[in-house]
Amino acid sequence: MVNKKSGLIGLSGISNDLRDLEAAVDVGNKNAIEALEVYAHRVRKYIGAYSAELFKVDGLVFTGGIGQHGVRMRERICHRLENIGIIMDYAKNEANGRKEGIVSTPYSPTTILVIPTNEELQIALDVVEVAFPSKAHSDCP
């Protein structure tokens, strides 16, 4: 139950897929709105906690499924981080969409980046390294 019925689906009662929840938000579903706000709050809390432990935060990188594809989720997360120098350019974030790029303002002390992942390539590289340790670095780009 904890593995299949908690998290976003447990909070929303709809889905654990961000696309489904964003569609529900668009039609005013209060459970979806709350689930996404809770998610963003928790991410902000971790960013704030880690920022407090670091001397300086040079960059905040959004990647992976939600980080790369969740334009509105990136906005929700960054919306309340301005006080610690993480200042998103919301128009640039919207225009950037899912592409690689910088979505912070030019005056933001912390650069906000969207970086696509290539998990399949990384898995293949890891397999080559394990299976053929002497060739892993000589044949790969």
FISE-9925 format. One line per 3 residues: number of its first residue (from 1); their letters; for each residue x, y, z of C-alpha. Coordinates in nm, 4 decimals, always signed. Layout:
NUM> A> X/Y/Z | ...
% end
This chain:
1> MVN> +0.0000/+0.0000/+0.0000 | +0.2788/+0.2435/+0.0862 | +0.4478/+0.1642/-0.2436
4> KKS> +0.1383/+0.1909/-0.4679 | -0.1126/+0.4185/-0.2936 | +0.0950/+0.6971/-0.1377
7> GLI> +0.2675/+1.0082/-0.2660 | +0.0927/+1.2063/-0.5380 | -0.1750/+0.9419/-0.5953
10> GLS> -0.2443/+0.9151/-0.2231 | -0.2815/+1.2917/-0.1871 | -0.4802/+1.3496/-0.5048
13> GIS> -0.6788/+1.0302/-0.5388 | -0.6208/+1.0695/-0.9145 | -0.2770/+0.9623/-1.0299
16> NDL> +0.0938/+0.9755/-0.9583 | +0.1541/+1.1092/-1.3103 | +0.2205/+1.4824/-1.3177
19> RDL> +0.0489/+1.5191/-1.6565 | -0.2762/+1.3768/-1.5184 | -0.2585/+1.6030/-1.2150
22> EAA> -0.1857/+1.9140/-1.4229 | -0.4907/+1.8313/-1.6385 | -0.7000/+1.7988/-1.3216
25> VDV> -0.5646/+2.1324/-1.1955 | -0.6729/+2.2916/-1.5232 | -1.0345/+2.1971/-1.4491
28> GNK> -1.0096/+2.3132/-1.0877 | -0.9722/+1.9818/-0.9029 | -0.8892/+2.0837/-0.5456
31> NAI> -0.7222/+1.7528/-0.4583 | -0.4863/+1.7826/-0.7556 | -0.4065/+2.1435/-0.6669
34> EAL> -0.3292/+2.0464/-0.3087 | -0.1196/+1.7447/-0.4100 | +0.0992/+1.9537/-0.6405
37> EVY> +0.1352/+2.2293/-0.3809 | +0.2430/+1.9746/-0.1182 | +0.4943/+1.8280/-0.3634
40> AHR> +0.6377/+2.1721/-0.4450 | +0.6483/+2.2638/-0.0753 | +0.8521/+1.9532/+0.0062
43> VRK> +1.0988/+2.0162/-0.2755 | +1.1359/+2.3816/-0.1657 | +1.1953/+2.2672/+0.1912
46> YIG> +1.4845/+2.0446/+0.0809 | +1.6324/+2.3147/-0.1422 | +1.6180/+2.5598/+0.1477
49> AYS> +1.7707/+2.3121/+0.3916 | +2.0566/+2.2230/+0.1597 | +2.1123/+2.5896/+0.0744
52> AEL> +2.1548/+2.6630/+0.4436 | +2.4312/+2.4008/+0.4616 | +2.6255/+2.5294/+0.1605
55> FKV> +2.8573/+2.8269/+0.1421 | +2.7039/+2.9345/-0.1895 | +2.4541/+2.7881/-0.4337
58> DGL> +2.5726/+2.8394/-0.7902 | +2.3034/+2.6405/-0.9660 | +1.9728/+2.4657/-0.9263
61> VFT> +1.9291/+2.1901/-1.1865 | +1.5932/+2.0488/-1.2898 | +1.6248/+1.7138/-1.4665
64> GGI> +1.4505/+1.3799/-1.5005 | +1.0806/+1.3348/-1.5627 | +0.9222/+1.6081/-1.3520
67> GQH> +1.2257/+1.8375/-1.3540 | +1.2640/+1.8395/-1.7308 | +0.9009/+1.8096/-1.8380
70> GVR> +0.7151/+1.9859/-1.5554 | +0.7241/+2.3504/-1.6620 | +0.4539/+2.4511/-1.4150
73> MRE> +0.6038/+2.2371/-1.1385 | +0.9367/+2.4176/-1.1794 | +0.7458/+2.7442/-1.1381
76> RIC> +0.5662/+2.6179/-0.8269 | +0.8948/+2.5113/-0.6743 | +1.0866/+2.8313/-0.7504
79> HRL> +0.8002/+3.0683/-0.6692 | +0.8987/+3.1064/-0.3030 | +1.2757/+3.0748/-0.3298
82> ENI> +1.3493/+3.4326/-0.4341 | +1.4474/+3.5231/-0.0788 | +1.7458/+3.2860/-0.1005
85> GII> +1.8593/+3.4109/-0.4425 | +1.6837/+3.1613/-0.6690 | +1.4959/+3.3867/-0.9104
88> MDY> +1.3159/+3.2286/-1.2036 | +1.2321/+3.4083/-1.5267 | +0.8796/+3.2689/-1.5661
91> AKN> +0.8477/+3.3735/-1.9315 | +1.1820/+3.2118/-2.0131 | +1.0792/+2.8958/-1.8253
94> EAN> +0.7550/+2.8762/-2.0253 | +0.9319/+2.9419/-2.3567 | +1.2070/+2.6914/-2.2761
97> GRK> +0.9582/+2.4147/-2.2093 | +1.1363/+2.0799/-2.1984 | +1.4539/+2.1897/-2.3745
100> EGI> +1.7940/+2.2328/-2.2175 | +1.8521/+2.5861/-2.1029 | +1.8769/+2.8521/-1.8350
103> VST> +1.5439/+2.9632/-1.6900 | +1.6635/+3.2073/-1.4245 | +1.6726/+3.5840/-1.4559
106> PYS> +2.0045/+3.7432/-1.5559 | +2.0285/+3.8974/-1.2064 | +1.9559/+3.5762/-1.0149
109> PTT> +2.2529/+3.4885/-0.7897 | +2.1699/+3.1213/-0.8539 | +2.1439/+2.9928/-1.2102
112> ILV> +1.8381/+2.7741/-1.2685 | +1.8948/+2.5139/-1.5388 | +1.6869/+2.2540/-1.7189
115> IPT> +1.9061/+1.9620/-1.8223 | +1.7567/+1.6653/-2.0097 | +1.8706/+1.3219/-1.8999
118> NEE> +1.9750/+1.0325/-2.1142 | +1.9314/+0.7402/-1.8775 | +1.9566/+0.4787/-2.1522
121> LQI> +2.2987/+0.6067/-2.2595 | +2.4223/+0.6144/-1.9003 | +2.3031/+0.2574/-1.8399
124> ALD> +2.4804/+0.1437/-2.1578 | +2.8021/+0.3190/-2.0523 | +2.7826/+0.1581/-1.7078
127> VVE> +2.7320/-0.1874/-1.8623 | +3.0332/-0.1381/-2.0915 | +3.2442/-0.0317/-1.7939
130> VAF> +3.1467/-0.3401/-1.5937 | +3.1638/-0.5870/-1.8836 | +3.4754/-0.4480/-2.0549
133> PSK> +3.6710/-0.2416/-1.8000 | +3.9793/-0.2002/-2.0205 | +3.7743/-0.0676/-2.3146
136> AHS> +3.5211/+0.1430/-2.1277 | +3.6970/+0.4746/-2.1710 | +3.8869/+0.4214/-2.4937
139> DCP> +3.5888/+0.3487/-2.7221 | +3.3253/+0.5815/-2.5768 | +3.2797/+0.9491/-2.6547
% end
